[in-house]
Amino acid sequence: MTGTFAYPRSGFIGFDHIFDQLENIHKHAKDHYPPHNVIKDSEMKYTVEMAVAGFKKEHIDIEVNDGVLHIEGKRPSRREQDKYVHKGISAKNWRKSFRLSEYTEVTGADLEDGILAVNLEVVLPKEKQPRKINIGKNEVKNDTTSAELLNESA
């Protein structure tokens, strides 16, 4: 890719995927169709809302591939183009992509009143979740004591 950033790529080894993502974001920064909202419902839950008036469930495809949420709308024309005296309602096909963080999963989607809502949740693995550390003796509790282990080895 061509460099559109102030920092030269040659100074960063192994960061190509990050530069590629930033280039892609920059390339699609002015792509506002269809309009969408990103809502933070709670600390670990989000909703992406998209205005998809005129699209039915069967016209919309949602998939996650390699950490990227792709939402695509394709529908057949309602009528022949030469029948329109004025056409102000867009019916073009579209594709939107959203880069998801490492532990973000799509938990569902709904289409109601022309608004597509895609639900997301950050699901941290147990080893990444915060845990409470009790203050007390620094003892490791095992099923056997160290004295029993010494007797077994003798």
C-alpha positions in Angstrom: 0.0 0.0 0.0 1.0 3.6 -0.4 2.0 5.5 2.7 -0.5 8.3 3.6 0.8 8.7 7.1 3.6 11.0 8.5 5.6 8.0 9.8 7.6 6.0 7.2 6.6 2.3 7.1 10.3 1.4 6.8 10.8 2.5 10.4 8.3 -0.1 11.7 9.0 -3.8 11.2 6.2 -6.3 11.6 3.4 -3.6 11.8 2.2 -4.0 8.2 -1.2 -5.3 9.2 -1.7 -2.2 11.4 -0.7 0.2 8.6 -3.0 -1.7 6.2 -5.9 -1.3 8.6 -5.2 2.4 9.0 -5.0 2.8 5.3 -8.3 1.0 4.8 -9.9 3.3 7.5 -8.6 6.4 5.8 -9.7 5.1 2.4 -13.3 4.6 3.6 -13.5 7.6 6.0 -16.0 9.4 3.7 -18.1 6.4 3.1 -21.3 7.2 5.0 -23.9 4.9 3.2 -25.8 3.5 4.8 -25.8 5.8 7.8 -25.0 4.0 11.1 -24.6 4.4 14.8 -22.3 2.6 17.3 -23.9 2.5 20.8 -22.1 1.5 23.9 -24.8 -0.3 25.9 -22.6 -1.3 28.8 -18.9 -1.7 29.6 -18.7 -4.9 27.5 -21.7 -4.6 25.1 -22.2 -2.6 21.9 -24.8 -2.3 19.2 -24.2 -1.2 15.6 -27.4 0.3 14.2 -27.8 0.8 10.4 -30.5 2.6 8.5 -31.5 0.0 5.9 -35.0 1.2 4.8 -36.3 -0.9 1.9 -34.1 -3.9 2.7 -35.6 -7.2 3.9 -33.8 -9.8 6.0 -33.1 -11.9 3.0 -31.4 -8.9 1.3 -28.8 -8.5 4.1 -25.8 -10.7 4.8 -23.8 -10.5 8.0 -20.5 -12.3 8.6 -17.4 -12.2 10.7 -14.2 -13.1 9.0 -10.7 -12.8 10.6 -11.9 -10.2 13.2 -13.8 -8.0 10.7 -17.6 -7.7 10.8 -18.9 -7.4 7.2 -22.5 -6.3 6.6 -23.7 -6.3 3.0 -27.0 -5.3 1.5 -28.1 -6.4 -2.0 -31.6 -6.2 -3.3 -33.2 -6.3 -6.7 -34.6 -3.2 -8.3 -38.2 -2.4 -7.4 -39.0 -1.1 -10.9 -37.3 -0.1 -14.1 -35.2 3.0 -13.9 -37.0 4.8 -16.7 -40.3 4.7 -14.7 -39.0 7.2 -12.2 -39.9 10.9 -12.6 -37.8 11.7 -9.5 -35.7 9.2 -7.5 -34.7 10.4 -4.1 -34.7 7.2 -2.1 -31.4 5.4 -2.6 -31.6 1.7 -3.3 -28.0 1.0 -4.1 -26.2 -2.1 -2.9 -23.7 -1.5 -0.1 -21.1 -3.2 2.1 -19.8 -1.9 5.4 -16.9 -3.4 7.4 -16.1 -2.9 11.1 -12.8 -4.1 12.6 -13.5 -5.9 15.9 -11.3 -6.0 18.9 -9.6 -9.3 19.8 -12.3 -10.6 22.1 -15.4 -9.1 20.5 -18.1 -11.5 19.3 -21.4 -10.9 17.4 -24.2 -12.1 19.6 -27.2 -11.5 17.4 -28.9 -9.2 14.9 -32.4 -7.8 14.5 -34.2 -5.9 11.7 -37.1 -3.7 12.9 -38.6 -0.6 11.3 -35.8 -0.2 8.8 -33.1 -0.3 11.4 -30.6 -3.2 11.5 -29.2 -3.7 15.0 -26.1 -5.9 15.3 -25.3 -6.8 18.9 -21.7 -7.2 20.0 -20.1 -8.3 23.2 -16.5 -8.3 24.5 -16.0 -11.8 26.0 -12.7 -11.9 27.8 -11.2 -15.3 28.5 -11.0 -16.2 32.1 -7.2 -15.6 32.3 -7.7 -12.0 31.0 -10.6 -11.1 33.4 -9.8 -9.0 36.4 -9.6 -11.1 39.6 -9.6 -10.2 43.3 -6.4 -11.0 45.2 -7.0 -11.6 48.9 -4.5 -10.2 51.4 -3.2 -12.8 53.8 -0.5 -15.4 54.1 1.4 -16.3 51.1 0.7 -20.0 51.2 -0.1 -22.3 48.4 -2.7 -24.8 49.4 -2.2 -28.3 48.1 -3.9 -31.6 48.9 -0.6 -32.9 50.4 1.7 -31.1 52.8 5.5 -30.7 52.1 6.2 -33.1 55.0 4.2 -35.8 53.4 6.0 -35.2 50.1 9.4 -35.5 51.8 8.3 -38.8 53.4 7.2 -40.2 50.0 10.5 -39.3 48.3 12.6 -41.0 51.1 
